[in-house]
Amino acid sequence: MFEGFKVALIDDDPPVRHSLAQTLELAGCEVLPFDSAEAALAALSAGFRGAVVTDVRLPAMDGTELLDELLRIDRGIPVILITAHGDVAMAVQAMRAGAYDFIEKPFAPERLVDVVGRALEKRFLSMEVQALRKQLNDQRGIEATLLGRSAAIQTLRAEIMTLAATSADVMLIGETGTGKELVARCLHEQSARRGRPFVAINCGGLPEALLESELFGHEAGAFTTASRRRIGKIEHADGGTLLLDEIESMPVGFQVKLLRVLQERRLERLGSNEEITVDIRVIAATKADLKQLSDQGKFRADLYYRLNVALLELPPLRERREDVPLLFEHFALQASAKHAREPRPMSDALSRKLMAHDWPGNVRELRNSAERYVLGLRADGLLSTEAAAPMNLTQQVDQFEKVLIEQALKAHRGRMSSACEALGIARKTLYDKIARHGIVADDFRPAAEGRDAEA
């Protein structure tokens, strides 16, 4: 049922033990048969990847005593008791003490398979959660902040560590929700400037009339409401890091003033003739193509080239799908603590749905989904896993392949030749896979290009 997970079966009657083992093996379980509780205890230890099925009536140590010993070793091991009719009251008491379930004799083979299947799923999920939490707890430094195991995120962490040791200005490019401010903070915290201020400015969140005062500061009397001197954001960041978020939204008329400060590292407060020298590292963050905007006259080309010293591109979540379960677990644990809720295990079906989703809102969307999961909400349909049938490895690979092909077709506007090149496969192979997955390539082409357009 679950690869690598086993069922320890204890029964002192050889024919019964053989029959039960055969039933479970036909259902896909790997069975470890034992003729006594003592033999099973000698073979089982904490962290056992599986469940235990034991008869209550055994010659020396009985099933309930075995249960007590297993709970002492590892309370997470599911123990299923097989009982005679007269032992039901005792089995109920054992469940209160920690047994997973009991099966009363005589029972249908399907009953045994069903209970064991649920027990193995419970053990599998609990051990997955433990592994994810251990990985989260074992993170240190930048790995504890910028989570992920994908090649894309490992490369990004390495680039951050390389740039953090320098004073170079950095431009961050990434879609909304990819964590640009988090990366900027990592650059700051891993640098020699970590003891000085980190100042973040949302260039799109400030009215143009207040922008100069906010960034440069002002002297008392500089304008009608300036009753006292105010230190601007740039001056406050002296010795530290200045993040200019959504730099693409900065008014073009103000960009020339910012350019002078970035070039000379000097500024004047409004209402003052005194120049103030500042030592800052500038990080500009954008979701737009600044080069394209500068070509269109919507962003100053000289400011673009001044900012574009070192470039970091943040991968969208759909390009690092293997990180989704780890991030979801991390956000779910945070939400559980925030709302004083018991952490909930993540099912295999939910994990598959999370990895198959495109996440247009990226990490921010994933965080919100994790919080809804903790709160028990199903508003977006994504977190609803009812009737989700288990998939074998081949089915999961097929599902992932379909997502990648659709992603390539979407990125290349349905152009088969471009999608083939991006995927690194022959055109015939792509056509075969599209047919097998039931993908309609024309759905990814803009209507203006026509249904039969191909480039």
C-alpha positions in Angstrom: 0.0 0.0 0.0 2.7 2.5 1.0 6.1 1.7 -0.4 8.7 0.9 2.4 5.9 0.5 5.0 5.3 -2.8 6.6 2.8 -4.7 8.7 4.0 -6.6 11.8 1.6 -9.5 12.3 1.6 -11.4 15.6 -0.4 -14.6 16.0 0.7 -17.9 17.7 -1.6 -20.1 15.5 0.4 -20.9 12.3 -2.6 -21.5 9.9 -4.3 -18.3 11.1 -1.1 -16.3 10.8 -0.4 -17.6 7.3 -4.0 -16.9 6.2 -3.9 -13.3 7.6 -0.5 -12.7 6.1 -1.7 -13.9 2.7 -4.8 -11.6 2.8 -2.6 -8.6 3.5 0.0 -9.5 0.9 -2.7 -9.8 -1.7 -3.7 -6.3 -0.8 -0.2 -5.1 -1.5 1.2 -5.1 2.1 4.6 -6.2 3.1 4.1 -8.5 6.1 6.5 -9.3 8.9 5.0 -12.4 10.7 5.8 -13.3 14.3 4.6 -16.1 16.5 4.9 -14.3 19.8 4.9 -10.8 21.3 8.4 -11.2 22.5 9.7 -12.0 19.0 7.9 -8.9 17.6 9.3 -6.6 20.4 12.9 -7.8 19.6 12.4 -6.7 15.9 10.5 -3.5 16.4 11.9 -0.1 17.5 11.1 3.6 17.6 10.4 4.9 14.1 9.1 1.6 12.8 7.7 2.4 9.3 4.4 0.6 9.5 1.6 -0.8 11.7 1.2 -3.7 14.1 -1.6 -6.3 14.0 -1.7 -8.6 17.0 -4.0 -11.2 18.5 -4.9 -10.4 22.1 -4.6 -13.9 23.3 -1.0 -15.0 23.1 0.9 -17.6 25.2 3.2 -15.5 27.3 3.0 -11.7 26.8 -0.5 -11.0 25.5 -1.6 -8.4 23.0 -2.5 -5.6 25.5 0.9 -6.0 27.2 2.5 -5.8 23.8 0.5 -2.6 23.2 1.8 -1.0 26.4 5.4 -1.8 25.4 5.0 -0.5 21.9 3.4 2.7 23.2 6.4 3.2 25.5 8.8 2.7 22.6 6.9 4.9 20.1 3.4 6.2 20.6 3.0 6.9 16.9 3.0 3.2 15.9 -0.6 2.2 15.1 -1.5 -1.0 16.9 -4.6 -3.0 15.8 -5.9 -5.7 18.2 -7.7 -8.9 17.0 -10.1 -9.9 19.7 -12.6 -12.7 20.5 -16.2 -11.7 21.3 -15.5 -11.8 25.0 -12.6 -9.5 24.8 -14.5 -6.5 23.3 -14.7 -4.5 26.5 -11.0 -5.0 27.1 -10.3 -3.9 23.5 -12.3 -0.7 24.0 -10.2 0.0 27.1 -7.1 -0.6 25.1 -8.2 1.9 22.5 -8.6 4.5 25.3 -5.0 3.7 26.3 -3.7 4.3 22.7 -4.6 1.3 20.4 -5.5 2.4 16.9 -8.4 0.0 16.4 -9.7 -3.5 17.1 -11.2 -6.2 14.9 -13.6 -8.7 16.4 -13.6 -12.3 15.3 -14.9 -13.6 13.0 -14.2 -10.9 10.4 -14.2 -10.6 6.7 -10.8 -10.2 5.0 -12.0 -6.8 3.6 -12.4 -5.5 7.1 -8.8 -6.4 8.0 -7.5 -4.8 4.8 -9.5 -1.6 5.4 -8.4 -1.1 9.0 -4.7 -1.9 8.2 -4.9 0.5 5.1 -6.1 3.4 7.3 -3.5 2.6 10.0 -0.7 2.6 7.4 -1.9 5.9 5.9 -2.0 7.5 9.4 1.6 6.3 10.1 2.8 7.4 6.7 1.3 10.9 7.1 2.5 11.3 10.7 6.1 10.3 9.6 5.9 12.7 6.6 4.9 15.5 8.9 7.7 14.6 11.4 10.3 14.6 8.6 9.1 18.0 7.3 9.2 19.5 10.8 12.6 18.0 11.4 13.8 19.6 8.2 12.3 22.9 9.2 13.9 22.7 12.7 17.3 21.7 11.2 17.5 24.8 9.0 20.2 27.3 9.9 21.0 30.8 8.6 19.7 31.6 5.2 18.2 28.1 4.8 15.9 28.8 7.8 14.6 32.0 6.1 14.6 31.1 2.4 13.1 27.6 2.5 13.3 25.0 -0.2 15.2 22.0 -1.7 14.7 22.7 -5.4 17.7 23.5 -7.6 16.2 26.9 -8.3 16.1 28.0 -4.7 19.5 26.5 -3.9 21.0 28.5 -6.7 19.2 31.6 -5.5 20.6 31.1 -1.9 24.1 30.7 -3.3 23.8 33.9 -5.3 22.5 35.7 -2.3 25.5 34.6 -0.2 27.9 35.6 -3.0 26.4 39.1 -3.3 25.9 39.6 0.5 29.7 39.7 0.9 29.9 42.7 -1.4 28.5 46.3 -1.4 27.0 46.0 -4.9 23.5 47.3 -5.5 21.1 44.6 -6.5 18.0 44.4 -8.7 15.4 41.8 -7.8 13.0 40.6 -10.5 10.1 38.4 -9.7 6.3 38.0 -10.0 4.0 39.2 -7.3 4.3 37.1 -4.2 7.6 35.4 -4.9 9.2 36.9 -1.8 11.3 39.9 -3.1 11.3 41.6 0.3 12.3 38.4 2.0 15.3 38.0 -0.4 16.2 41.6 0.3 16.2 41.0 4.0 18.4 37.9 3.5 20.9 40.0 1.6 20.9 42.5 4.4 21.1 39.9 7.3 23.9 38.0 5.6 26.0 41.1 5.0 28.3 43.2 7.2 25.4 45.7 7.3 23.2 43.5 9.4 23.6 45.7 12.5 22.4 48.8 10.7 18.8 49.6 9.6 17.0 47.8 6.9 14.6 50.3 5.4 11.9 49.2 2.9 10.0 51.7 0.8 7.0 50.8 -1.4 7.4 53.3 -4.3 3.8 52.6 -5.4 2.3 53.2 -2.0 3.4 56.8 -1.6 1.6 59.9 -3.1 3.9 61.7 -5.4 3.5 64.9 -3.3 5.0 63.1 -0.3 7.6 61.1 -2.0 10.5 63.6 -1.8 9.8 64.4 1.8 9.6 60.7 2.7 12.8 59.8 0.9 15.0 62.9 1.5 13.5 64.3 4.7 12.9 68.0 5.3 13.8 70.9 7.6 11.4 72.7 9.8 9.5 75.3 7.7 10.3 73.7 4.4 6.6 73.7 3.6 3.4 74.7 5.4 2.9 71.7 7.6 6.7 71.0 8.3 6.7 72.1 11.9 10.0 70.3 12.7 12.9 68.6 11.0 12.3 65.1 9.7 14.9 62.5 8.8 14.1 60.8 5.4 14.1 57.1 4.7 17.4 57.3 2.7 19.2 59.1 5.5 17.7 56.7 8.1 19.2 53.8 6.1 22.7 55.1 6.5 25.1 52.3 7.0 22.4 49.7 6.2 20.2 48.7 3.3 17.5 50.6 1.4 14.9 48.5 -0.5 13.0 50.3 -3.2 10.1 48.0 -3.8 7.9 48.4 -6.9 10.5 50.7 -8.3 8.7 50.6 -11.7 5.9 52.7 -10.2 8.1 55.6 -9.2 7.1 58.8 -11.1 9.5 59.5 -14.0 9.9 63.1 -12.9 11.2 62.0 -9.5 13.6 59.3 -10.9 16.2 61.9 -11.9 16.4 63.1 -8.3 16.9 59.5 -7.1 19.5 58.9 -9.7 21.7 61.7 -8.4 21.5 60.3 -4.9 22.4 56.8 -6.1 25.3 58.1 -8.1 26.8 60.4 -5.5 25.5 58.9 -2.3 24.7 62.4 -1.2 21.3 64.1 -0.6 19.8 67.4 0.6 16.8 67.6 2.9 13.9 69.7 1.6 14.5 73.3 2.8 18.2 72.8 3.3 21.3 73.6 1.2 23.5 71.2 3.2 24.6 68.0 1.5 24.5 64.8 3.6 26.7 61.9 2.7 25.0 58.5 3.1 26.5 55.0 3.0 23.7 52.7 1.7 23.3 49.5 -0.2 20.4 49.9 -2.6 18.1 47.0 -3.6 15.5 47.7 -6.2 12.6 45.2 -6.6 10.3 45.0 -9.5 7.8 42.7 -11.2 8.1 44.5 -14.5 10.7 44.5 -17.3 12.4 47.8 -16.6 14.4 47.5 -19.9 11.2 47.3 -21.8 9.7 50.2 -19.8 12.8 52.3 -20.4 12.5 51.6 -24.2 8.9 52.8 -24.0 10.0 56.0 -22.2 8.1 55.0 -19.0 11.3 54.5 -16.9 14.6 56.4 -17.2 17.2 54.3 -19.0 20.1 55.9 -17.0 18.3 54.9 -13.7 17.8 51.4 -15.0 21.4 50.9 -15.8 22.4 52.5 -12.5 20.3 50.0 -10.6 21.1 47.0 -12.8 24.5 46.2 -11.2 23.7 42.7 -10.0 20.5 40.9 -11.0 18.7 38.2 -9.1 15.7 36.5 -10.7 13.2 35.0 -8.2 11.6 31.7 -9.5 7.8 31.5 -9.4 6.4 28.7 -7.3 5.3 26.8 -10.3 9.0 26.4 -11.3 9.9 24.9 -7.9 6.9 22.6 -7.2 9.0 20.2 -5.1 9.2 23.0 -2.5 5.4 23.3 -2.1 4.8 20.6 0.6 7.6 22.0 2.7 6.5 25.6 2.4 2.8 24.6 3.0 3.8 22.7 6.2 5.9 25.7 7.4 3.0 28.1 6.9 0.5 25.7 8.4 2.6 25.4 11.5 2.8 29.2 11.7 -1.0 29.5 11.3 -1.6 26.8 13.9 0.4 28.8 16.5 -1.2 32.0 15.5 -4.8 30.7 15.8 -4.0 28.3 18.7 -5.1 25.3 16.6 -3.7 21.7 16.7 -1.4 21.1 13.7 -3.2 19.0 11.1 -1.4 16.3 9.0 -1.3 16.8 5.3 -2.7 13.9 3.2 -1.0 12.5 0.2 -4.0 13.6 -1.9 -3.7 17.2 -0.7 0.1 17.1 -1.3 -0.5 16.1 -5.0 -3.1 18.8 -5.5 -0.8 21.4 -4.0 2.0 20.4 -6.3 -0.2 20.3 -9.4 -1.6 23.8 -8.8 -0.1 26.7 -10.8 0.0 29.2 -7.9 -0.4 32.4 -9.8 -0.1 34.3 -6.5 3.1 32.4 -5.7 4.2 32.0 -2.0 1.7 34.6 -0.8 -1.1 32.5 -2.2 0.3 29.4 -0.7 0.5 31.0 2.7 -3.1 32.0 2.5 -4.1 28.5 1.5 -2.2 27.0 4.4 -4.0 29.4 6.8 -7.4 28.4 5.3 -6.4 24.8 5.8 -5.6 25.3 9.5 -9.0 27.2 9.9 -10.8 24.3 8.2 -12.0 26.4 5.2 -12.5 25.0 1.8 -13.6 28.2 -0.1 -11.3 27.9 -3.0 -11.9 24.1 -3.7 -8.1 23.5 -3.7 -8.0 22.1 -0.2 -11.0 19.8 -0.7 -9.6 16.3 -1.1 -12.9 14.3 -0.9 -13.1 11.5 -3.4 -9.5 11.9 -4.3 -8.4 8.4 -5.3 -4.8 7.4 -4.6 -2.5 7.5 -7.6 0.4 5.2 -8.3 3.8 6.5 -9.4 3.0 6.2 -13.1 -0.2 8.3 -12.6 1.6 10.9 -10.6 4.4 11.2 -13.2 1.7 11.5 -16.0 -0.1 14.3 -14.0 3.2 16.2 -13.5 4.1 15.8 -17.2 0.8 17.1 -18.3 1.2 20.2 -16.1 4.7 20.9 -17.5 3.4 20.6 -21.1 0.5 22.9 -20.5 2.9 25.3 -18.8 5.2 25.3 -21.8 2.3 25.8 -24.2 1.0 28.7 -22.2 4.5 30.3 -22.0 4.9 30.1 -25.7 1.3 31.0 -26.7 0.6 27.6 -28.1 3.5 27.6 -30.5 4.5 23.9 -30.9 8.0 24.5 -32.1 8.9 26.8 -29.3 7.3 24.5 -26.7 9.3 21.5 -28.2 12.5 23.5 -27.8 11.7 24.6 -24.2 10.8 21.0 -23.2 13.8 19.5 -25.1 11.7 16.9 -27.0 10.9 16.2 -30.7 7.8 17.5 -32.2 6.3 14.0 -32.8 6.9 13.2 -29.1 5.1 16.3 -28.0 2.2 15.6 -30.3 1.9 12.1 -28.9 2.0 13.3 -25.3 -0.6 16.0 -26.1 -2.9 13.4 -27.5 -2.4 11.0 -24.6 -3.1 13.7 -22.0 -6.1 15.1 -23.9 -4.5 18.6 -24.1 -5.9 21.0 -26.7 -2.9 23.1 -27.9 -5.2 25.7 -29.6 -6.6 26.7 -26.2 -3.2 28.3 -25.5 -3.1 30.4 -28.7 -4.4 34.0 -28.7 -7.6 34.2 -30.8 -5.9 36.8 -33.0 -3.3 34.4 -34.2 -6.0 32.0 -35.6 -6.6 28.4 -34.8 -4.1 27.0 -37.2 -1.3 29.5 -36.6 2.1 27.8 -36.0 5.6 29.3 -35.7 
